[in-house]
Amino acid sequence: MQQGVMLLDADLRVVIFNDQMGKLLQAPKGAIEFGVSATRMAAQIPILGQSQQSDNNQESWLTHLLTRSTLLRQEISVGGRIVSLTSTPVDDGGWLIGCDDISALASIKKDLADQNRRFDAALANMPHGLCMFDAEKKLLLCNAAYCRLYELPESLTRPGTPLWQILDYRQTAGNAPAQREAYFDVVVEAALKGSAASENVVLMDGRVIKITHNPMDNGGYVATHEDVTEPVRAEEQIKHMAGHDPLTGLPNRTLLRDKLEKELSFRSGGKRSALLCLDLDRFKEANDTLGHAVGDLLLKAVTDRLKNCLAEGDSIARLGGDEFVVFHQDARTNETASALAQRLVDAIGEMFDIEGQLVHIGVSIGIAIAPDDGDTADSVLRNADTALYKAKSNGRSTYCFFEPAMDAGIQQRRKLEIDLRQAIARNQFEIYYQPQVNAGTEEIVGFEALLRWHHPERGLVSPAEFIPLAEETGLIVPLGEWVLRRACKDAANWPGDVRVAVNLSPLQFRSPSLTHTVISALADSGLSAFRLELEITESVLLTDSETALATLHHIRGLGVRIAMDDFGTGYSSLSYLRLFPFDKIKIDQSFIRELGESKDCAAIVKAVVDLGSSLGITTTAEGVETTDQLDRVREHGCTEIQGYFFGKPLPLSHVEKLLLERSPPSPADHRDEPVRP
């Protein structure tokens, strides 16, 4: 026998035994013999006298046989092996002892126990709820996270609990699926697929639970329950932000375009829609004057007013800045679109009260009708924007419908912009110089640098046409830097007392690199700083005047002269003269042109000259074209004169010839009618 066997009589002496018993217990020779008492065996086989963990308590084999008459099962470690020792009482008072090597079984049991402990630990520490149901939808097991997720009592977590009882309890507790069938839909889907299926289930309490079902071969399933409320809300927020303007909450360009594509693609029965592009008038001035915080509040107030003007089915979007778009879904006639546009103009034209500050703005609107003016989102948007451009050029605070002829002008302007971007690289610009003379001696004291563009197809393009475009596109900054550097290099070859005047646009002046550019241009050309004169307009000082004044002081500290151009056309010129010591005031030609006809113009010119004289500031009369104008500005005391009377803007080659003569040109063109440069 593989098992050890031993029979003891009522006196606990050995009656029967086999050799296997001694081998399994590793008994010394003679320890188990006929007639040997249990007490003697325990003395020679120490493990029999030592306390061992039994079924009922911890006691030794010998103690149990001496004091009890009940079955005893023990697992004893002998020489690194595990043996099972079973002691069974017999009727005559003796004992039947059985011994078996269970090392392999014990190892399996230990591994299983370890595995169960790990499994229990994993279940208990899972962040997600886990449950297992059989084919009859009765609970087999669940973990603590599952119970916490739905606040289930202990009575509903026991094996055999029907699923419907759990769901009924959750219904009462208010955390059941908002749509109960949604829970079973994913179960059915998983069963049909034969693989895992997941679905986000919204609960009655607002949470979102991701439930993943894995079907089992026996018809049951294992499911994990994960609370994904926060990531789902975050994803929804991200999607919302991707399609909406963060300030006003309105749809943005992306969402608007998607909506338009859907609306236009499903159009039928001759249905017409109107797209209105809106651009706020005077918003930039309000934003710059009152600050961006007030500007943001103003945009929100504008949004509220626009919404109040819309009919059912209409929608609104913000494209950015002060641009909005309204989609009028059902524009049966142009009159309905006109009525809506007029409501919008009237609503925005009313005064706004922003935190106690009254703000007056307006809105210009361009209207395109679909499908007449386009059957795609891009084409309708483009044509509405073209109509908006026309509305703004018509005087603003109005609306304009798209017309095909408008597009030709826009395309021409876009082509001009492209050409303008390439003109610097292709060396198509040239500087002309107009002389500035001393009013008394008529000696040339300087030249104003005026930009000319030699277009390869259009010839000489007027500065009045391309300078505003350069300012609008931001190209005025690199273009202005080129003019400054070129003018300094040209002037460096002139006699040492002749200055060059260069205009700075407001956009160029706001560039943080302006001071460095001036220093670099002087250094590269070798021109003395006092021979460079920078002309600015009042608009330079309208916004962020402290920074502007600091920049002016820095540049003037280099020795560069600063002149105020177009003086008298703004509304706060005198305050600027108090804040900054200009070297020169240039009186705008609009006053010079009417000197002989308007007493007001004469009074203004006289006042400016007297003001300049008292402040030690040079005064230049611009646009002098006739003998009468020359006599009058001399009479009023202007110190310098510039205009066609003494010379038109000339190419550099003519300037050098003129300077060689060192004498004022004879006034060859004495016209009564003024000619604009």
C-alpha positions as CSV (number, residue, x, y, z in Angstrom):
1,M,0.0,0.0,0.0
2,Q,1.1,3.5,-0.7
3,Q,-0.6,4.6,2.5
4,G,0.8,3.9,6.0
5,V,-1.6,1.9,8.2
6,M,-1.4,1.2,12.0
7,L,-4.0,-0.3,14.4
8,L,-3.8,0.4,18.2
9,D,-5.8,-1.5,20.8
10,A,-7.7,-0.1,23.7
11,D,-4.4,0.3,25.6
12,L,-2.9,2.3,22.8
13,R,-0.4,-0.4,21.8
14,V,0.4,-1.4,18.3
15,V,-1.5,-4.3,17.0
16,I,-1.0,-4.0,13.2
17,F,1.3,-1.8,11.1
18,N,3.0,-1.7,7.8
19,D,6.5,-0.4,6.8
20,Q,5.0,2.5,4.8
21,M,3.8,4.1,8.1
22,G,7.4,4.3,9.5
23,K,8.7,5.6,6.1
24,L,6.1,8.4,5.9
25,L,6.7,9.5,9.5
26,Q,10.5,9.0,9.1
27,A,10.4,6.9,12.3
28,P,13.7,5.5,13.6
29,K,14.2,1.8,13.5
30,G,12.2,0.0,16.2
31,A,10.0,3.0,16.9
32,I,7.0,1.2,15.5
33,E,6.8,-2.4,16.6
34,F,4.1,-4.8,17.8
35,G,3.2,-4.0,21.4
36,V,4.8,-0.6,21.4
37,S,2.7,2.0,23.2
38,A,1.6,5.3,21.7
39,T,3.5,7.1,24.4
40,R,6.8,5.4,23.5
41,M,6.2,6.1,19.8
42,A,5.6,9.8,20.5
43,A,8.9,9.8,22.4
44,Q,10.8,8.4,19.5
45,I,8.9,10.2,16.8
46,P,8.8,13.7,18.2
47,I,6.3,15.0,15.6
48,L,3.6,12.8,17.2
49,G,4.1,14.5,20.5
50,Q,4.2,18.0,19.2
51,S,1.1,20.2,19.0
52,Q,-0.3,20.4,15.5
53,Q,-3.2,22.2,13.9
54,S,-6.2,19.8,13.8
55,D,-9.7,20.1,12.5
56,N,-11.0,21.4,15.9
57,N,-8.1,22.8,17.8
58,Q,-4.3,22.8,18.2
59,E,-3.1,19.7,20.1
60,S,-0.7,16.8,19.7
61,W,-1.6,13.4,18.2
62,L,-0.7,11.7,21.5
63,T,-2.8,14.1,23.6
64,H,-5.8,13.6,21.4
65,L,-5.6,9.7,21.7
66,L,-5.2,9.9,25.4
67,T,-8.0,12.3,26.1
68,R,-10.5,12.1,23.3
69,S,-12.4,9.5,21.3
70,T,-13.2,11.5,18.2
71,L,-11.8,11.5,14.7
72,L,-8.6,13.5,14.3
73,R,-7.2,14.8,11.0
74,Q,-3.8,16.4,10.8
75,E,-1.5,17.7,8.2
76,I,2.1,17.3,9.4
77,S,5.3,18.5,7.8
78,V,7.9,15.7,7.8
79,G,11.2,16.2,6.2
80,G,10.0,18.8,3.8
81,R,6.9,16.8,2.8
82,I,3.3,17.1,3.9
83,V,1.6,14.0,5.2
84,S,-2.0,13.6,6.2
85,L,-2.4,11.7,9.5
86,T,-6.0,10.4,10.2
87,S,-6.8,8.8,13.5
88,T,-10.2,7.1,13.7
89,P,-11.6,5.5,16.9
90,V,-12.9,1.9,16.6
91,D,-15.6,0.2,18.6
92,D,-13.3,-1.8,21.0
93,G,-11.7,1.5,22.2
94,G,-8.7,1.2,19.9
95,W,-7.6,3.5,17.0
96,L,-7.1,3.0,13.3
97,I,-4.3,5.3,12.1
98,G,-3.9,6.2,8.4
99,C,-1.0,8.1,6.9
100,D,-0.7,9.5,3.3
101,D,1.7,11.7,1.4
102,I,-0.3,14.7,0.3
103,S,2.6,17.0,-0.7
104,A,1.5,17.4,-4.3
105,L,-2.1,18.1,-3.2
106,A,-1.0,20.5,-0.5
107,S,1.1,22.4,-3.1
108,I,-1.9,22.7,-5.3
109,K,-4.1,23.8,-2.5
110,K,-1.5,26.4,-1.5
111,D,-1.2,27.7,-5.0
112,L,-5.0,27.8,-5.3
113,A,-5.2,29.6,-1.9
114,D,-2.6,32.1,-3.0
115,Q,-4.4,32.6,-6.3
116,N,-7.7,33.2,-4.5
117,R,-6.1,35.7,-2.2
118,R,-4.6,37.6,-5.2
119,F,-8.0,37.4,-7.0
120,D,-9.8,38.7,-3.9
121,A,-7.2,41.5,-3.5
122,A,-7.6,42.4,-7.2
123,L,-11.4,42.5,-6.9
124,A,-11.3,44.5,-3.7
125,N,-8.8,47.1,-5.1
126,M,-10.2,47.5,-8.6
127,P,-11.2,51.1,-9.3
128,H,-14.1,49.9,-11.4
129,G,-17.1,47.9,-10.4
130,L,-17.2,44.3,-11.5
131,C,-20.0,41.8,-11.4
132,M,-20.7,38.3,-12.8
133,F,-24.1,37.0,-13.6
134,D,-25.2,33.5,-14.8
135,A,-27.4,32.7,-17.7
136,E,-30.5,33.3,-15.6
137,K,-29.1,36.8,-14.7
138,K,-28.5,35.8,-11.1
139,L,-25.5,37.3,-9.4
140,L,-22.4,35.1,-9.0
141,L,-20.1,37.6,-7.5
142,C,-19.3,41.4,-7.4
143,N,-16.6,43.5,-5.9
144,A,-16.7,46.3,-3.4
145,A,-16.4,49.0,-6.1
146,Y,-19.6,47.7,-7.7
147,C,-21.4,48.0,-4.4
148,R,-20.1,51.5,-3.7
149,L,-21.0,52.7,-7.2
150,Y,-24.6,52.0,-6.7
151,E,-24.7,52.0,-2.8
152,L,-26.0,48.5,-2.7
153,P,-26.9,46.9,0.7
154,E,-25.1,43.6,1.6
155,S,-28.3,41.6,1.1
156,L,-28.2,42.5,-2.7
157,T,-24.5,41.4,-3.1
158,R,-25.0,37.8,-2.2
159,P,-24.7,35.1,-4.9
160,G,-28.0,34.2,-6.4
161,T,-29.5,37.7,-6.2
162,P,-31.5,38.3,-9.4
163,L,-30.5,41.3,-11.5
164,W,-34.0,42.7,-11.6
165,Q,-33.9,43.1,-7.8
166,I,-30.7,45.1,-8.0
167,L,-32.2,47.3,-10.7
168,D,-35.4,47.8,-8.8
169,Y,-33.5,48.9,-5.8
170,R,-31.4,51.3,-7.8
171,Q,-34.6,52.7,-9.3
172,T,-35.8,53.5,-5.8
173,A,-32.4,54.9,-4.8
174,G,-32.3,57.2,-7.9
175,N,-29.2,55.8,-9.6
176,A,-30.8,53.3,-12.1
177,P,-30.2,53.8,-15.9
178,A,-32.3,56.8,-17.1
179,Q,-33.4,54.5,-19.9
180,R,-33.5,51.0,-18.5
181,E,-33.5,49.3,-21.9
182,A,-30.1,50.9,-22.5
183,Y,-28.6,48.5,-19.9
184,F,-30.0,45.4,-21.6
185,D,-29.1,46.7,-25.1
186,V,-25.4,46.3,-24.4
187,V,-26.0,42.8,-23.0
188,V,-27.8,41.7,-26.1
189,E,-25.1,43.4,-28.3
190,A,-22.3,41.5,-26.5
191,A,-24.2,38.2,-26.8
192,L,-24.8,38.7,-30.5
193,K,-21.2,39.6,-31.2
194,G,-19.8,36.9,-29.0
195,S,-17.3,39.5,-27.7
196,A,-17.1,42.5,-25.4
197,A,-19.5,45.4,-26.0
198,S,-19.4,48.8,-24.3
199,E,-21.8,51.6,-24.0
200,N,-22.0,54.8,-21.9
201,V,-25.2,54.7,-19.9
202,V,-26.6,57.8,-18.4
203,L,-28.0,57.3,-14.8
204,M,-31.0,59.0,-13.2
205,D,-28.6,61.0,-11.0
206,G,-26.8,62.5,-14.0
207,R,-23.7,60.3,-13.8
208,V,-22.4,58.5,-16.9
209,I,-21.3,54.9,-16.4
210,K,-19.3,53.0,-19.1
211,I,-20.6,49.4,-19.0
212,T,-18.6,46.7,-20.7
213,H,-20.1,43.3,-21.1
214,N,-18.0,40.2,-21.8
215,P,-20.2,37.1,-22.6
216,M,-19.3,33.7,-21.1
217,D,-19.7,30.3,-22.7
218,N,-22.4,29.2,-20.2
219,G,-24.7,32.1,-21.2
220,G,-23.7,34.4,-18.3
221,Y,-21.5,37.4,-18.5
222,V,-18.9,39.5,-16.7
223,A,-19.4,43.2,-16.7
224,T,-17.3,46.2,-15.6
225,H,-18.8,49.5,-14.5
226,E,-16.7,52.6,-14.8
227,D,-17.8,56.1,-13.8
228,V,-16.8,58.2,-16.8
229,T,-18.8,61.3,-15.9
230,E,-15.9,63.7,-15.7
231,P,-14.1,62.6,-18.9
232,V,-17.3,62.6,-20.8
233,R,-18.2,66.1,-19.5
234,A,-14.6,67.2,-20.3
235,E,-14.9,65.8,-23.9
236,E,-18.3,67.5,-24.3
237,Q,-16.7,70.7,-23.1
238,I,-13.8,70.4,-25.5
239,K,-16.2,69.7,-28.4
240,H,-18.2,72.7,-27.4
241,M,-15.1,74.9,-27.2
242,A,-13.9,73.6,-30.6
243,G,-17.2,74.8,-32.2
244,H,-18.0,77.9,-30.1
245,D,-16.6,81.3,-29.3
246,P,-15.4,81.3,-25.6
247,L,-16.4,84.9,-25.0
248,T,-20.0,84.9,-26.3
249,G,-20.8,81.2,-26.4
250,L,-21.9,81.6,-30.0
251,P,-21.0,79.0,-32.7
252,N,-17.7,79.8,-34.4
253,R,-16.7,79.7,-38.0
254,T,-16.1,75.9,-38.0
255,L,-19.6,75.1,-36.6
256,L,-21.2,77.7,-38.8
257,R,-19.7,76.3,-41.9
258,D,-20.8,72.8,-41.0
259,K,-24.4,74.1,-40.4
260,L,-24.4,75.9,-43.7
261,E,-23.2,72.9,-45.6
262,K,-26.0,70.7,-44.2
263,E,-28.6,73.4,-44.8
264,L,-27.6,74.0,-48.3
265,S,-27.2,70.3,-49.2
266,F,-30.7,69.4,-48.1
267,R,-32.4,72.4,-49.7
268,S,-35.4,71.7,-51.9
269,G,-38.5,73.2,-53.4
270,G,-36.8,76.5,-54.3
271,K,-36.2,77.5,-50.7
272,R,-34.0,80.5,-50.3
273,S,-31.9,81.5,-47.3
274,A,-30.0,84.7,-46.5
275,L,-26.5,84.9,-45.0
276,L,-25.7,88.2,-43.3
277,C,-22.1,89.1,-42.5
278,L,-21.9,91.8,-39.8
279,D,-18.9,94.0,-38.9
280,L,-19.2,96.5,-36.0
281,D,-18.5,100.1,-36.8
282,R,-16.3,102.1,-34.4
283,F,-15.8,99.1,-32.1
284,K,-12.0,99.3,-32.4
285,E,-12.0,102.9,-31.2
286,A,-14.2,102.0,-28.2
287,N,-12.1,99.0,-27.4
288,D,-8.8,101.0,-27.6
289,T,-10.2,103.9,-25.6
290,L,-12.2,102.1,-22.9
291,G,-10.0,99.0,-22.6
292,H,-10.3,95.4,-23.6
293,A,-12.4,94.5,-20.5
294,V,-15.1,96.9,-21.5
295,G,-14.7,95.8,-25.1
296,D,-15.5,92.2,-24.1
297,L,-18.6,93.3,-22.2
298,L,-19.7,95.3,-25.2
299,L,-19.4,92.2,-27.4
300,K,-21.6,90.3,-25.0
301,A,-24.1,93.0,-25.0
302,V,-24.1,93.1,-28.8
303,T,-24.6,89.4,-28.9
304,D,-27.7,89.7,-26.7
305,R,-29.2,92.4,-29.0
306,L,-28.5,90.4,-32.1
307,K,-30.2,87.3,-30.6
308,N,-33.3,89.4,-29.8
309,C,-33.7,90.3,-33.4
310,L,-33.7,86.8,-34.8
311,A,-36.8,84.8,-35.8
312,E,-37.4,81.1,-35.1
313,G,-35.0,79.0,-37.1
314,D,-32.4,81.8,-37.5
315,S,-29.0,81.3,-36.1
316,I,-26.0,83.5,-35.2
317,A,-22.2,82.9,-35.1
318,R,-19.2,84.9,-34.2
319,L,-16.2,84.7,-36.6
320,G,-13.8,86.5,-34.3
321,G,-13.0,90.1,-33.3
322,D,-16.1,92.2,-34.1
323,E,-17.4,90.0,-36.9
324,F,-20.7,88.1,-36.7
325,V,-22.8,86.1,-39.1
326,V,-26.5,85.6,-39.1
327,F,-28.2,82.8,-41.0
328,H,-31.8,83.6,-42.0
329,Q,-33.2,80.2,-42.8
330,D,-36.3,81.2,-44.7
331,A,-35.7,84.3,-46.9
332,R,-38.6,84.0,-49.3
333,T,-37.9,87.5,-50.7
334,N,-35.1,90.0,-50.4
335,E,-37.5,92.2,-48.4
336,T,-37.5,89.7,-45.5
337,A,-33.7,89.8,-45.4
338,S,-33.8,93.6,-45.7
339,A,-36.2,93.8,-42.8
340,L,-33.9,91.6,-40.6
341,A,-30.8,93.6,-41.6
342,Q,-32.6,96.9,-40.7
343,R,-33.6,95.5,-37.3
344,L,-30.0,94.6,-36.7
345,V,-28.7,98.0,-37.7
346,D,-31.3,99.8,-35.5
347,A,-30.6,97.6,-32.5
348,I,-26.8,98.0,-32.6
349,G,-27.2,101.7,-33.3
350,E,-28.8,102.4,-30.0
351,M,-26.6,103.5,-27.1
352,F,-24.9,100.9,-25.0
353,D,-24.5,101.4,-21.2
354,I,-21.4,99.3,-20.2
355,E,-20.8,99.6,-16.5
356,G,-21.9,103.2,-16.5
357,Q,-20.0,104.1,-19.6
358,L,-22.1,105.1,-22.6
359,V,-20.8,103.6,-25.9
360,H,-22.2,104.3,-29.4
361,I,-21.3,102.0,-32.2
362,G,-22.9,100.7,-35.4
363,V,-23.0,97.8,-37.7
364,S,-22.4,97.3,-41.4
365,I,-24.0,94.2,-43.1
366,G,-23.4,92.4,-46.2
367,I,-26.1,90.0,-47.5
368,A,-25.8,87.0,-49.8
369,I,-28.9,84.9,-50.9
370,A,-28.6,81.1,-51.3
371,P,-28.7,79.5,-53.8
372,D,-28.8,82.7,-56.0
373,D,-25.4,83.9,-54.7
374,G,-23.8,80.5,-54.1
375,D,-24.8,77.0,-53.3
376,T,-21.9,76.1,-51.0
377,A,-21.0,77.4,-47.6
378,D,-17.7,78.9,-48.8
379,S,-19.2,80.7,-51.8
380,V,-22.1,82.2,-49.8
381,L,-19.8,83.3,-47.0
382,R,-17.4,84.8,-49.5
383,N,-20.1,86.8,-51.4
384,A,-21.7,88.0,-48.2
385,D,-18.3,89.3,-47.1
386,T,-17.9,91.0,-50.4
387,A,-21.2,92.8,-49.9
388,L,-20.1,93.8,-46.4
389,Y,-17.0,95.4,-47.8
390,K,-19.3,97.4,-50.1
391,A,-21.6,98.4,-47.2
392,K,-18.6,99.7,-45.2
393,S,-17.4,101.7,-48.2
394,N,-20.9,103.2,-48.6
395,G,-20.7,104.9,-45.2
396,R,-21.2,102.2,-42.7
397,S,-24.2,101.5,-40.4
398,T,-26.1,100.2,-43.4
399,Y,-26.6,97.0,-45.4
400,C,-25.9,95.9,-48.9
401,F,-26.9,92.9,-51.0
402,F,-24.3,91.1,-53.0
403,E,-24.0,91.8,-56.7
404,P,-21.8,89.9,-59.2
405,A,-20.0,93.1,-60.2
406,M,-18.7,93.5,-56.7
407,D,-16.7,90.4,-57.0
408,A,-14.6,91.8,-59.8
409,G,-13.5,94.7,-57.6
410,I,-12.7,92.4,-54.7
411,Q,-10.7,90.1,-57.0
412,Q,-8.8,93.0,-58.3
413,R,-8.0,94.2,-54.8
414,R,-6.8,90.7,-53.8
415,K,-4.5,90.6,-56.8
416,L,-3.2,94.0,-55.9
417,E,-2.4,92.6,-52.4
418,I,-0.6,89.7,-53.8
419,D,1.4,92.0,-56.1
420,L,2.2,94.3,-53.2
421,R,3.6,91.4,-51.2
422,Q,6.0,90.6,-54.0
423,A,6.9,94.2,-54.9
424,I,9.6,94.7,-52.3
425,A,11.4,91.5,-53.3
426,R,11.2,92.4,-57.0
427,N,12.5,96.0,-56.4
428,Q,9.4,97.7,-57.8
429,F,9.4,100.6,-55.3
430,E,11.2,103.9,-55.7
431,I,11.4,106.9,-53.4
432,Y,10.6,110.3,-54.8
433,Y,11.7,113.4,-52.9
434,Q,9.7,116.7,-52.6
435,P,11.8,119.7,-51.6
436,Q,11.1,121.7,-48.4
437,V,12.3,125.3,-48.6
438,N,13.0,128.1,-46.2
439,A,10.1,130.6,-46.4
440,G,12.4,133.6,-46.4
441,T,15.4,132.6,-48.5
442,E,13.7,129.9,-50.6
443,E,16.8,127.8,-49.9
444,I,16.3,124.0,-49.9
445,V,16.4,122.8,-46.3
446,G,15.2,119.2,-46.8
447,F,13.2,116.7,-48.8
448,E,10.2,114.6,-47.8
449,A,10.5,110.9,-48.9
450,L,7.4,109.9,-50.8
451,L,6.9,106.3,-52.0
452,R,6.1,105.3,-55.5
453,W,5.2,101.9,-56.9
454,H,6.1,100.9,-60.5
455,H,3.7,98.1,-61.2
456,P,4.8,95.9,-64.1
457,E,1.3,95.9,-65.6
458,R,-0.5,98.9,-64.2
459,G,2.4,101.3,-64.3
460,L,2.7,103.9,-61.5
461,V,0.2,103.0,-58.7
462,S,-1.1,105.8,-56.6
463,P,0.0,105.8,-52.9
464,A,-3.6,106.6,-52.1
465,E,-4.4,103.1,-53.4
466,F,-1.7,100.9,-52.1
467,I,-0.7,102.6,-48.7
468,P,-4.1,101.9,-47.1
469,L,-3.9,98.3,-48.4
470,A,-0.4,98.0,-46.9
471,E,-1.6,99.3,-43.6
472,E,-4.6,97.0,-43.6
473,T,-2.5,93.9,-44.3
474,G,0.4,94.9,-42.0
475,L,2.8,95.1,-45.0
476,I,3.4,98.8,-44.0
477,V,5.9,97.7,-41.4
478,P,8.5,96.0,-43.7
479,L,7.7,98.5,-46.4
480,G,8.2,101.5,-44.0
481,E,11.5,100.0,-42.8
482,W,12.7,99.7,-46.4
483,V,11.8,103.4,-47.0
484,L,13.6,104.5,-43.9
485,R,16.8,102.7,-44.7
486,R,16.7,103.7,-48.4
487,A,16.0,107.4,-47.6
488,C,18.9,107.5,-45.0
489,K,21.3,106.0,-47.6
490,D,20.2,108.5,-50.3
491,A,20.4,111.5,-47.9
492,A,23.9,110.5,-46.7
493,N,25.2,111.7,-50.1
494,W,23.5,115.1,-49.9
495,P,25.1,118.3,-48.5
496,G,25.5,118.1,-44.7
497,D,22.8,120.7,-44.0
498,V,20.0,119.1,-46.0
499,R,17.5,116.9,-44.1
500,V,15.3,114.0,-45.1
501,A,11.8,113.5,-43.7
502,V,10.2,110.1,-43.5
503,N,6.6,109.3,-42.6
504,L,5.8,106.7,-40.0
505,S,2.4,105.0,-40.0
506,P,0.6,104.3,-36.7
507,L,1.1,100.6,-37.3
508,Q,4.8,101.0,-38.0
509,F,5.1,103.1,-34.9
510,R,3.6,100.4,-32.7
511,S,6.2,97.9,-33.8
512,P,8.5,97.1,-30.9
513,S,11.5,97.1,-33.2
514,L,11.0,100.7,-34.4
515,T,13.8,102.3,-32.3
516,H,16.3,99.6,-33.2
517,T,15.3,100.1,-36.9
518,V,16.0,103.8,-36.7
519,I,19.4,103.2,-35.0
520,S,20.3,100.5,-37.5
521,A,19.3,102.7,-40.5
522,L,21.4,105.6,-39.3
523,A,24.4,103.4,-38.5
524,D,24.3,101.5,-41.9
525,S,24.0,104.7,-43.9
526,G,26.3,106.9,-41.9
527,L,23.7,109.7,-41.9
528,S,23.8,112.1,-38.9
529,A,20.8,111.7,-36.6
530,F,20.0,115.5,-36.7
531,R,19.5,115.2,-40.5
532,L,16.7,112.6,-40.1
533,E,13.2,113.9,-39.5
534,L,10.4,111.5,-38.7
535,E,6.8,112.6,-39.4
536,I,3.9,111.2,-37.4
537,T,0.2,112.0,-37.2
538,E,-2.0,112.4,-34.1
539,S,-3.3,108.9,-34.6
540,V,0.0,107.5,-33.4
541,L,-0.7,109.0,-29.9
542,L,-4.4,108.1,-29.8
543,T,-3.8,104.7,-28.2
544,D,-1.4,103.8,-25.4
545,S,0.0,107.4,-25.4
546,E,2.4,106.7,-22.6
547,T,4.3,104.1,-24.6
548,A,4.2,106.2,-27.7
549,L,5.6,109.2,-25.8
550,A,8.3,107.1,-24.3
551,T,9.3,105.8,-27.8
552,L,9.3,109.4,-29.2
553,H,11.5,110.6,-26.3
554,H,13.9,107.7,-26.9
555,I,14.2,108.4,-30.7
556,R,14.5,112.2,-30.1
557,G,17.2,111.5,-27.6
558,L,19.3,110.1,-30.5
559,G,19.2,113.5,-32.1
560,V,16.4,112.6,-34.6
561,R,13.9,115.4,-35.3
562,I,10.2,114.7,-34.8
563,A,7.5,116.5,-36.8
564,M,3.7,116.3,-36.4
565,D,2.1,115.9,-39.8
566,D,-1.4,117.1,-40.9
567,F,-1.6,119.3,-37.8
568,G,-5.1,120.7,-37.2
569,T,-7.1,117.8,-38.6
570,G,-7.4,116.0,-35.2
571,Y,-9.3,116.8,-32.1
572,S,-6.6,117.0,-29.5
573,S,-3.5,118.4,-31.2
574,L,-2.8,121.1,-28.6
575,S,-2.6,118.6,-25.7
576,Y,0.0,116.6,-27.7
577,L,2.1,119.7,-28.1
578,R,2.0,120.1,-24.4
579,L,3.0,116.5,-23.8
580,F,5.8,116.2,-26.3
581,P,8.3,118.9,-27.6
582,F,7.9,118.5,-31.4
583,D,10.6,120.0,-33.6
584,K,8.2,120.9,-36.4
585,I,4.5,121.3,-37.1
586,K,3.2,120.7,-40.6
587,I,0.0,122.6,-41.3
588,D,-2.3,120.4,-43.3
589,Q,-2.8,121.5,-47.0
590,S,-6.6,121.6,-46.6
591,F,-6.1,124.9,-44.6
592,I,-3.5,126.3,-47.1
593,R,-5.8,125.5,-50.1
594,E,-8.6,127.8,-48.8
595,L,-6.4,130.6,-47.3
596,G,-7.7,133.2,-49.8
597,E,-11.4,132.1,-49.5
598,S,-11.9,131.2,-45.9
599,K,-11.3,133.5,-42.9
600,D,-11.5,130.6,-40.6
601,C,-8.6,128.8,-42.4
602,A,-6.5,132.0,-42.3
603,A,-7.2,132.4,-38.6
604,I,-6.3,128.7,-37.9
605,V,-3.0,129.0,-39.9
606,K,-2.1,132.3,-38.1
607,A,-2.9,130.7,-34.7
608,V,-0.8,127.6,-35.4
609,V,2.2,129.7,-36.6
610,D,2.0,131.9,-33.5
611,L,1.8,128.9,-31.3
612,G,4.8,127.3,-33.0
613,S,6.7,130.6,-32.7
614,S,6.0,130.8,-29.0
615,L,7.0,127.2,-28.4
616,G,10.1,127.4,-30.6
617,I,8.7,125.0,-33.1
618,T,9.3,125.2,-36.8
619,T,6.1,125.5,-38.9
620,T,5.8,124.1,-42.4
621,A,2.9,125.0,-44.8
622,E,2.0,122.0,-46.9
623,G,0.4,122.1,-50.4
624,V,1.6,125.6,-51.4
625,E,0.8,125.8,-55.1
626,T,0.1,129.4,-56.1
627,T,1.8,132.8,-55.7
628,D,-1.2,134.0,-53.6
629,Q,-0.8,131.0,-51.2
630,L,2.9,131.7,-50.9
631,D,2.4,135.3,-50.1
632,R,-0.2,134.5,-47.5
633,V,1.8,131.8,-45.6
634,R,4.8,134.2,-45.6
635,E,2.5,136.9,-44.3
636,H,1.4,134.6,-41.4
637,G,5.0,133.8,-40.6
638,C,5.4,130.2,-41.7
639,T,9.1,129.2,-41.5
640,E,9.1,126.5,-44.2
641,I,7.1,125.8,-47.3
642,Q,6.4,122.6,-49.2
643,G,4.3,122.2,-52.3
644,Y,4.1,122.1,-56.1
645,F,5.0,125.8,-56.3
646,F,8.6,124.9,-55.4
647,G,8.7,121.4,-56.8
648,K,6.9,118.2,-57.4
649,P,8.2,114.9,-55.9
650,L,11.3,114.0,-57.9
651,P,13.4,110.8,-58.5
652,L,16.7,110.7,-56.7
653,S,18.7,111.5,-59.9
654,H,16.8,114.8,-60.2
655,V,17.3,115.6,-56.6
656,E,21.0,115.3,-56.8
657,K,21.0,117.6,-59.9
658,L,18.9,120.1,-58.0
659,L,21.2,120.1,-55.0
660,L,24.2,120.6,-57.2
661,E,22.7,123.8,-58.5
662,R,22.1,124.8,-54.8
663,S,19.6,127.3,-55.9
664,P,15.8,127.2,-55.6
665,P,13.9,126.2,-58.7
666,S,11.9,128.8,-60.5
667,P,8.2,128.3,-59.9
668,A,7.4,126.9,-63.3
669,D,3.9,125.7,-62.4
670,H,1.9,128.7,-61.0
671,R,-1.6,127.2,-61.1
672,D,-4.7,128.8,-59.6
673,E,-6.3,125.5,-59.1
674,P,-4.6,123.3,-56.5
675,V,-3.0,120.0,-57.6
676,R,-2.7,117.2,-55.1
677,P,0.6,115.3,-55.0
